[in-house]
Structure formats: structure tokens, C-alpha cells
């Protein structure tokens, strides 16, 4: 009895532990989903705000917003392309490592551009714009280079696979179109061997005779043998005369 109670207690504890573990995993997944949703919503709001500033605030403030928008779009597109491609192509891991190093510079530049949006000194801001443009151009050019290289690599693999597939399809289509093939001709028929013993005329020929090789019949010999009278049975019908309608 004590053993049964011990087993029941162990099963209860095991079910309790599994339930707690499943609950923690579900809560963690839900929290990560909420965090992703909040981050995506925040990015959407920031991008919309930057687009509005580029249109409504001319001058240095609008140019800062345009630089931030270009930087964010380029870095986000490159990140999505590399993360999507590394799952199928292991050689992109090195490119992804380089992009992580580039992202550090991109985040630093984005933080500086966001801080300068609240700069009250317009002249100081105008003097900093050339250097900010150059840094933004360098970061976005590097990110675009990685992204387009990943796109070209994926397209190259797709083209090679398509070429191989097209060649296989052409071969298979050519094989399917040969539905009527000429049958191989057999060997030429050979003459039968002559009989080893006995008279050849008694045994008879086994190949067709020609008119020239057929011996002439003796005079007075009928070409046809005597007509054989077949027995007539009572159940057979009598032949009707031709004149009977």
C-alpha cells in the first residue's frame, strides 16, 4: 500500500513540475510575442514620424530625419535579407558577423542623429551636416553591398538549379516523345541444310521452289488427284439447287 501511495505522489509531483514548466514556457513565448509587437509598432511610429518631418520641416531638421530614415531602412533590409538567407546558405554566417559589427556603427550614428534633432543651435547643426552625410553614406553603402551580394548569391544558386532542372526536363521530354521506335531487323533467313542421307527427292525440299527449279510433270499425269467422295450424314442439310429462289 505504501508503494502505491509513493508512486501516486511521484506522479502528482511530476505532473505539477510539467505543468509549471509548460506555463513558464507559454508565458515566455507570449511575452516575446508582445515585445516583438511593441517593437514593431514603435518602429512603425518612428518611421512615420521621420517621413512626416522630411516633408514638413525643411532645412537641417528635415535633412536629419531623412538621414535617419535612409539609415534605418538600409540596415533593416540588410538584416532581414541575411537572417533569411543564412538558414539556407551557411556561407552567409561570416557576412552576418560583419553586419553585426556594422550595426554597432549604425546604432551609434542613429543615436547621434536623434540627439541632434533637439539641437537648438542651427549653425552648429548646419556645420555638422556634411560629416553626418558622409558617415551615413558609408554605413548604408556597406549595408547595401552586403544585402545585394546575398541577393546575387541566392539568385545565382537559383539560376544554376533552374538550368540543371531545365536540362533534365529536356532530356525527359525527348525520351517521352520517342513513342515509336524502329524495331531491330532480324537476321537474314538462311537456307536449310541438305539431308545427310537418302534421296533428296524422297525427303522433299524444305524451302520454296521457283518456277525454274520445279520439275516438269510427266505427260498424261493429272494435275489434280481423284475427287474424294465425302460421306453424307443424315443431319446435314441437302444442298439447294441454284435455280431455287
MOURPE-V885500 format. One record per helix or strand of 2 or more residues. SS is the DSSP state (2 for helix, 1 for strand). FROM is the first residue (numbers start at 1). LEN is the number of residues. Records with the same first field share a line. If there is no record, write none. Layout:
SS->FROM-LEN, FROM-LEN
This chain:
2->2-55, 60-27, 92-25, 122-56, 200-4
